[in-house]
Amino acid sequence: MSTSTLIMAVHAQEILDSRGNPTLTVTVELGGGLQASASVPSGASTGANEAVELRDGDASRYGGKGVRKAVVSVEQAIADAVRGLDALDQAALDHRLIDLDGTSNKARLGANAMLGVSMAVARAAAAAQELPLYAYLGGRGATLLPMPSMNVLNGGKHADSGLDFQEFMIVPVGAPSFAEAMRFGAETYAALRRLLRKDRLSTAVGDEGGFAPALPSNEAACDYIVAAIEEAGYKPGVDVAIALDPAASSFGSNGSYYVGRNGGRIDRAGLLELYGRWIETYPIVSIEDGFAEDDWQGFVDQNAAQGGQIQVMGDDITVTNPRFIQEAIERKAMNAVLIKLNQIGTVTETVSAVNLCHRTGWKVMVSHRSGETIDSFIADFAVATAAGQIKSGAPCRGERLAKYNRLMVIERELGDKAVFANPFANQPRLQERVQ
């Protein structure tokens, strides 16, 4: 063991995320003098079973959202516990953190404190090995660039647009490379801005960079996106498709849903029927969190009825936790899982969640959070784990573009080794559109 990769010191600092709320950045120093840092995101639409952030609860500072307690966790308990560990052994580090916390949801030390340390150590180890982060975490086989899903219209908890559904995304399924996928997306986004302005609708953006106009219906969002795809010179469903994140936990529970823009309260079967109509009408390739996190039957029904046509993805119901993902596998509740590092709290546990999906043959999408920083860790992580998909918001706002721009750099670094593939190529409806 080289002393140059031993962890010598760990520091943390309270900073602000993209919503102006506190989060923290963690810096790790190794024996050779090398330092590396990582910043932690925070979500607005969160699952009940996510790992818990440690917040101060002091109403006199940041409305109680301060993270000074998390900083103390890093600089005292965690620093003492990890000092002297080899940064090259990520699993040993993460298991030390898990054992030190001793809770099922990271509540004692805080998932934000633990994840900041876990990510910073991974980045320091990669630098010590003189490797890009994706190559350090994923090895020589880390060559797959992810298909981006870009949030271009915001609703739900991410904006005040009045839309019931949280995210309406564009997916450049016809692009031949990641860089071209970003061009397809940026041009469609620009076309959408022009159409909204033409109709004198707001082009102010929500938390994730998508526009937040006051539209008359949820369907109108899809209509505008299809029009924007065509306005940009692309074919809907052939070049650019649509993905949805209704975030149904925000408007329903126990099999009952209030979809105000679609007539009010409907039951599980009614919501499934609504999705079915949309799938037939619009070039939709993926629906994430189409039902609430407590509605397992809704996911099971959707996967049985629509899983052969689209990607049925879990997020709030699976929370990047292998235990819940395994339950979803046994119930046949979906065919894809969203992955967020801060839902589980360590790099090692997140890798385990991805690997479980891969072994099952399920698709994976690595995701940002609505409260983000300019840290691009998830871009490298998506390549390292061969996720195949990523969402990081609109092609707008620096904290979103940091991830997309990093992926374009990675693609260029990989050169001829870079692989970019459409994860939805086998969907029968897309094949029909191509024909």
Protein Blocks (a to p, Z undefined) as FASTA:
>chain_A
ZZklpcfbdcddddddfkopacdddddddfkopacdddddddfbdcfkbccdddekiakg
gghpacklmmmmmmmmmmmmmgopafklmmlmmmmmmmmnopanopmnopklmmmmmmmm
mmmmmmmnopafklmmnommlmbccdddddfbdchjlbcnopabfbdcdddfkbcbfklm
mmmmmmmmmmmmmmmmmnopafbdcfkopacddcfbfklmmmmmmmmmmmnopaehklpc
cdddeklmlnggehiacdfknopaadfklmmmmmmmmmmmpccfbdehkbcfklmmlmmm
mmmmmmmmmccddfklnnopaklmmmmmmnopafbdcddfklnopaklmmmmmmmmmmno
pacdddddfbdcfbfklmmmmmmnonopacebjaehjklmmmmmmmmmmmmmnmmmpccd
dfklmpmklmmmmZZ
